[in-house]
């Protein structure tokens, strides 16, 4: 740090940072807008940003019941990848990954993207055959993916246990080199700041309590801060899409479950990949602050709880020690739960609702963060043009009546 920058920091600290400009403008809600986006997480903010930037819609409001990025955007493990099996998923997630690769420049905000590679492990012959199938499918879609031998995995992760005496010996795996992590709050803040500069009203502490509906059409929302009218309302509320859908008078094929994660005490940098194991049932990476970020599967019950539990800590740490015995004395610092909306085929819903003028973007399950910019881009197109973007069309609500499901239950690399 230079002497000049150190003096600047001391000067700002002395005046309690009062001279810093707001990252985005905090506004009171107007009585009406061209488009209302319900949900101030990454997907909602990205939708508003692309509506303003690409489609030149000027009167947009993002309504967030709490604070920006305080929901699932701030409660995930920040993994980014596009190694999905089915064509529809692969094209959408890789489009999102390509947007991520240029997002810091586009938003003029450092999202701290680290394309360190994502490794999936195989512990049985069946898992190894499945990985080979997936790698071939992924590569046919023009997406990077490679098969790894145990020795090649050891090269990427020197502390991994390759002993054949393990409960689940490692037989091989795969890697997507372009996968990695990004800073979750930076993604939300970057989209919020950029959208605000384009004139989007970002309104926090504004909870949607109901909808203005007549003749099967939505004409606005009823909030704790009054009625706000609009002939286009986008519902982008991760974890609570089913709740708001019921307030609008219909049900969605969605279940909401807690997804727990934890971080360890900070360590010196030593783990420069994202590693996933479905059989041992854990995935982990190291954050920019040195913490190991660990996650596993969703809880087996439906709930809106955001709490952690000792049972999950015990399971995740046992799984981690199976792979990395050197972590046996590691201390857990904190844990949390996010709420994930899961559809029957583990793929999202993007498109029209049963009500005219109400649009849906939900059901991302555990894949939400990695899809953030791509989701916002295709959803903005759907709202602006009244027709689905080509990448979003397969994910319509109608697939549950037509039977054209996109089964991605295996894509998360752990059993959710």
C-alpha angles and dihedrals in degrees: 000000000000122000090246095054092045090054090049091053092049091048092052092046090052092057093041092249089290092143096060115108120234114266089222133006118263109216139177113244119266120224093252143011139186090238132012119199113199108208129048099211126110096284095048094046092046090051091052092046095052092043088057099037104037103025098033095228106160108187105064131145128195111203117201121180092208129010129319112280092003096123128058092327088070094038105060139088095249098234119160124193142128103208096129125151106224122066095236093054095040093054094047097045094044090050086054092048091052089052089049090054090062099029099102090056094042094051095033086230127110108242090180094235110189114188094195097146134261118241124197116198129217120206102173136042090250092053091049092052090048091051090051090051092049094047091052091049093046093050092048086060090055095253123133116254133145137188116238132205119220089257092053090050088052088055091058095039110029094180095058118119111239096172114137087219091072119113087244110022116205112249097176140292147199137262136206104201094196092057122094141112140298133194106271099206091044089057091053094043093046093053091043093052094045093046091048091053088055091055102265113150109229108198118187127192089031112128121193108228099174147337135259103237132174131160091358094304132112116228101174146313138278111225138176085258096052140274118322118190128213137145091220122053123174117201109211105156112139111211096011104055091112092052094053092042089058089051086056090051105256139086128235126213090245137120122199118217136170117253112198130205138167143197129221131219111288118273135183113274109281107130110068102170140057109248128194132187121183096185097047085036108225140100127196146174136171119252127222087258092057098254120135108236111209134183140163135176134329119271113266095239134066113253145138092221118133095191129112127228135214092235091063092047090052093048095046094046092047090051092048093050089051088061099031114027089180088073094063094109096043116130123225112227104185143339138198144179131235125198115239126194108218124194121204091259096039091242128114132256114236121171142031129006126213087266122072115246093019114106128192132219108165147101096077092145109191094340099074105105096049090053097048104114095033092048092051093047097051093040091052089053091051093051095043098046101031089233131086122263110248091249092050099044096087090055097063122134089245092073089080091063096037094047094233093135124169104217109204099156090127096049097085092066090225122069101279 
